[in-house]
Amino acid sequence: MEVFDVLVLVFSFLSLLAIGVPIAWSIGASSLVTMMLSIESLSAFTTMAQRIGTSLDSFTLLAIPFFVLAGQIMNSGGIAPRLIKFAKNLMGSLPGGLAHVNVVAAMLFGAVAGSAMAAATAVGSILGPRMEEEGYSKEFGAAVNITSATTGLLIPPSNILIIYSLASGGVSIAALFLAGYIPGIITGLLLMGVSAIWAKKKNYPTGERVPFKELTRSFIDAIPSLLLLIIVIGGIVIGIFTATEASAIAVLYTLILGFYYKELSAKQLPGIFENAVKTTAVVLLLIGTSIGMSWVMSFENIPQSVSAALLGLSDNPIIILLMINFILLFVGTFMDMTPAVLIFTPIFLPIVTEMGMDPIHFGIIMILNLCIGLCTPPVGSVLFVGASVAKTTIAKLVKPLLPLFLAMVVALLLVTFFPQLSLWLPNFFGF
């Protein structure tokens, strides 16, 4: 009976996705149908509603709407242009200069905004036309923008790391934030290396070296924006405030900064709040239904079955990690990050902890793995946003995306098999 229930869960979920049902409703409906095979209908509806409601009753989750709002304010508050200008002055004279600018700007803005789609939209809309003017192909510029936008999900503050903390049963958010820095920077550096090789091969232009005085001026102009990272992450690490309190401080700081730059007005605030509410509603519905599906899977003993199956195939930790990475890469091609983290963390975390892996290390592996999924069809949300911003098609992006995609896979393998890349900073600060 358990096997039949699992087949019903998987088949109904994939069928709903295939006919275009939004992923949150697909998760909730397939979980409900599966539950009704084991318990009566009224109890199934009541249980599902209860799971969704109680899963959202969390002080930690309050950080998500605040960070989403902070990101929306940043998009309108003049922060992105200043970070991009600083990145251009810093990196523009290197081979493939504007591609490097795109990567660095995405790392800076993505880290400040905590959103890959926000980074892809803001950086792509500013740098995309500029790259075309200087002779770069539209598709190459879009490919760099798409892949580099995901680095902000590893470099804190990051909503998805908060969600992993929830799914893992309370892994320290501060430790996860610290753990994401080195893997995020490594991913960015690898993308820059591939961009340099591609740019040299295609003979793309190199910008002129900016005078030190102008570089200093652009850095000073960007300092107020960069200070947000120091205030938020520094406050969490030192213990002045929690991640949730830090998110509220981020909103207040970005509001002050937007008005200070004179690029934010009171008339814009209702629209900003509306967009933040819409985004938050989607994310929280995904969280609620995903936790409902996790409960159904636990009820059907799926995590224990998967664990026994993987450990039965091999007792070699390297083989098991490669299998888990392969499964997550596949999952990332059709499932959004939030439900993937909430559904698969309870399945795979017990396996890796039994092998002696630190939950913080596994969290970074999982997030980096699913970042690659954001750049791949059919559900790669950042892929579609980047293509839309660049006004090009997915088919034309495949060729320039492949080497950048491989660079991200290399970063994933490095992070997987060298734990200290993730654990050194948390250990240094005593987490």
N, C-alpha and C positions, 0 to 999 in steps of 0.2 A: 504493500500500500504506500509506503514512504517513497519508493521509486516512482510510482505512478503520480504521486503528488508533486514530486520534483519536476517530472516531465510536463505536467499541467502548468506549473509555475513558469518554466522556461519557455514553453511553446506559446502560452497566452501572452507573455511579455513581448517576445519577439514578433508575434503576429500583430499586436497592437502597434508596435513601433513601425512595422512594415507598411501599415495602412495610414501612417501619418499622425497617430494619436500622440500628443505631447508626452514627453518622457515621464513627467511626474504622475500624470493620470495613468499611463501604462503600468508604472510600478505599483500604484495603489490598487488599480483594478485587478491586475494579475495576482497580487497578494491576497486580495479579498476572495477571488474565485478559488484559489488554492485553500484558503482557510475554510471555505464553505464545504469542502470535501471531508473535513474532519469534525467540524462542529456545525450546529444548526445555524441557519441564516441570520437570525436576530442576534445571536451571540457573536457571529463573525463580524457583522456591521458594528456592533457595540465595541468589540475588541479593537478593530481597526481604528475607529474614531478615538478610542481611549489612547492607543499607542501614538497616534499623530499628535493628540493634544498634550500628553505628558512629555513627549520627546521635545516639544518646543518650550516647555516650562523650565528654562535653564538660564541662570544668570550669565554663564559664559557666552551663550548664543546672542546676548544683547550686543556683543562686540560687532557682530556681522552688519546689522542695519547702520550702526554708527560709522564703521569703516566704508560701507557702501556710500553713505551720504558724504563722507569726507572725499571719497573719490570723485563723486559727481561735482562737488564744489571745486575741486582741483581742475577738472576739465574746463570749467568756465572762469576760473580765477587767475589766469595768466601764468600758472606755474609751468605748464608744459613748454611754452616757447622759451622760457629762461633756462630750463634744464637742457633743452635741445641746443640753444645757442652756446652754452658752456661746453657741451659735448662736441659740437662742431669745431669750436676754437681749440679744443684739446686734441681731437683725433683727426681733424679734416685733412692734415697734410700727409698722412700715411697712405700707402698704396690701397686703393679702394676706399678712400677717405670717408665718403658719405655713407658707405655701408657700415663702417666702424662707428660713425656718428649715430646711425640708426640703432645699433646694438647697445652702445653705451647709454643713449637717451632712453631706450626701452628699459634698460636695467634700472636707471635712476627713477624714471617716471613710474614704471611698474612697481618698484619698491615703495615709492611714496603713495601711490594710489591703491596698491594691492589688488590690481585687476589686470588680467592679460588683455581682455577686450578693450578696456579703457586705454591701455598703452598702445595697442594696435591701431585704434582709431585716432588718438591724439598725435602720436609720432608719425603714423602713416600719412595722415592728411597734410601734415606740415612738410615732411621730408620727401614724400613720394613725388610730388610735382618738381621739387628741386632736383632730385636725382635724375628725372627724365630730362630736365633742361640741360644738365651737365653731361648727358650722353649715356647714362645707365639705362638698361632695358627696364621697362615697366615691370616685367615678371620677376626679374632678379631683385629689384627693390621691394616688391611685395613679399617675396620669399624670405628675405632677410627680416622684414618687419614682422611677419607672422611668427617665425621661429624665435626671434629675440624677445617678442612680447611675453612669452611664457616664463622668462627668467624672473619676472616680478612675482611669480607665485612661489618661488623658493626664497627670494630675498624679502625679508619681512618689512612691514606687517602684511600678513597674508591670511585671508579668510579661510582658505582651504587647510592651512595648518591648524587653525582653530577647530575646524570640523574634524580633522584627524584626531586631535586631542580628545574631542567628545567621543568619537567612535572607538578609540583605544582604551577608554575607561579612565582617562584622566592623566595622560602623559603631560608633563609640564609644558605649557605654551611658551614660556620664556626660553626653555631649553630647545624647543622646536624652532623658534625664531632664530636663535643663535646658530643652530645646526644648519640652517638653510643658506647662510652667507657664502661659505666656501664652495659648495656645489653649484650655487647660482652663478658665482663669479667664474668658476671653471667652465660652465656651460657657455657663458658669454664669450670667454676667451677662445674657446674652440670654434664658435660661430664666427668670430672675427678672423681666426686663422683661415677657415674655409673661404670666407668672403675675400680675404687678401689674395688667395691663390686664384679664385675665380676672376677677380677684378684684373689681376695681372695677365691672366690668360686671354681675357676679352679686351685688354688694353683700355680699361676705363680710366678716366682722368684722375689726377691727384690735385688736391687743393693747395693753395699757397700757405706757407707757414705763417701763423698769426703772430704779430709782435707780442712779447711777454706782457706788455702793459695792457693790451686788449684782452688777453687771456685772463689776466688778474681781474680786470673790470667785470668780465662775464662771470667769473667765479664769485666775486663779491655780490653780484646781482642775484646769483643762484643760491647764496648761503641761506637766506630765510626759508627757501623751499627745502633745502637739504637738512636744515635744523629739525624739521619734523621727524626725520628718522632718529636723530639723536635724542630728541625729547621722548618720543614714544618708546623706542627700544631701550634706551638708557634707563628710563623710569621703570620699565618692567623688570629689567635685569637687576637693577639696584634694589628693587622692592618698594619703590615709592608708591606705585599703584599697580592694579591688576590689568590684564589685557583689555577687559571690558571698560575699566575707567580710562585706560589709555586711548581707546577708540573715541570716547566722548571728548577727551582733550584734543584729539586729532581734528574733530569737527570744529571745535572752538578756534583752534589755531588756524585752520584753513580758511575759516570765515574771516578772521582778522587779516590774514595774509591777502585774501582776495580783495578786500576793501582797501588795504594798504597799497596794493598794486593799481588800484582804481580800475580794475577790469571786472569787478563784480558789483552789481547794484541790487537794491532791495526788490526791484521789479523782476529780477531773474530768480529770486529765491523760491516762489511758488512752483515754477517749472522744475527747478532742481530737486525740491522736496518730492514732487510728483514722480519724477524719474527714479529717485531713490526708493520710494515706496513700491513702485512696480517691480524693480529689480529685487528688493528684499522679499516681496511676496513670492516671487518665483523660487528664490533660493530656499526660503523657509518651507514652502510646499514640498520641494524636492527633499529637504531634510526629513520632514514628517513622514512622507510616504516611504522613503528609503529605510527609515528606522522601523516602519511597519513591516517592510519586506524582510529586514534583518531578523525581526522577531519570528516571522513565519519560517524562515530558513533555520533558525535555532530550534523552533518547535519540531521541525522535520529532521533534526539532527544532521543537517547538511554540513556544517563546519567540521563536525567530528568525522563524517564520512570522507570529506575531501582531505582532511589531515591524514587519516589512516591510509588513503589511497596514495598520496604523495610520498609519505614516509615508507610505504610498502614498495614503491618503485625503486627507491634508492635511499641509502643512509649517508650519502655524500652531500654535505651542505652546499657545495658549489653547484652540483646538478640540481638540487632542489631550488636554489635561488634562481638559476637560469630558467627553470620551469615556471616559477612564480612570475618572473619578469616577462616571460613569453605570454603567459595568460593575461597579465595586466596590460601588456601592449595590445593584445587582441581586444580586451574589454574596452580599452580607451578609444578604439576606432568606432564604436557604436554607442558608448555610454558617456554621459557628461561626468565631470570630475566629482561633483558632490555626491550623487548616488553611488558612484563607483567606490569612493572612499568609505562611505557609511555601510555599504553592503559587503565589500570584500575585506575590510580590516578585521572584522570578527572571524572571518574564515582563515586568513593567512597569518594574522599576528600570533595566534597560539602555536602555529607550526614553527615560525622563525624563533620565537622565544624559547621553545623546547630545544632548538638547535643552539641556543646561547646568544642570539642576536639581540642587541639593544633595541627597544621599541622606538627610540628616537631615530636611530639609524634606519630602521625599516620605514618609518614615516617619510623620511626624505627620499628613499628609494621609490616608494609608492607615488609620491607627488611628482617626482621627476619623470617617472614612467608615464603617468597620466598626462603630463605636460606634452609629451610626444603625441599622445592621442588627440590633443587639441589642434594639432597641425595636420591631421590625417582625415580623409573622408571615411564614412559618410556623415559623421556627426561632429567633425572638427569645427567647433564654434569659432575659434580664432582664425582658422583657415578661411571660412566664409566671410568673416568680418574683414580680414585683410584683403581678400579678393574684391570685395565690394568697395572698399576704400580706394583701391588701385584701379577700379573699373576694368577688371580683366576676368578671365574664366579660370576655373580650377584646372582644366586640361592643360592650359598654357603654363601653369605654375609647377607642374610635376617635375620637369627637367631641372630647373634651378633649385627646387625644394630638396631633391634627393641627396645631394652632398651635405646640405645643412641638416637634414634629417639624420644622416649617418653620424654627423658630429654630435648630435644630441644622444644618439645611442652609445657612442664612445664615452660621453660624459656619464651616462647611466651605468655603464660597466665599471668605470673608475670608482664611482660612488658606491656601487654594490660591493666591490671586492677590496676597497680600501676604507674601512670603517672610520678611521681617524679624520678623513675629510669631512665627515659629518659630526664627529664626536669631540674633536679637539677643542673647539670654542666652548661648547657646553661644559666640558670637563675643566677648562681653564677658569671659567667663572663659577665653578662649584656646583653645577647642576647634575 
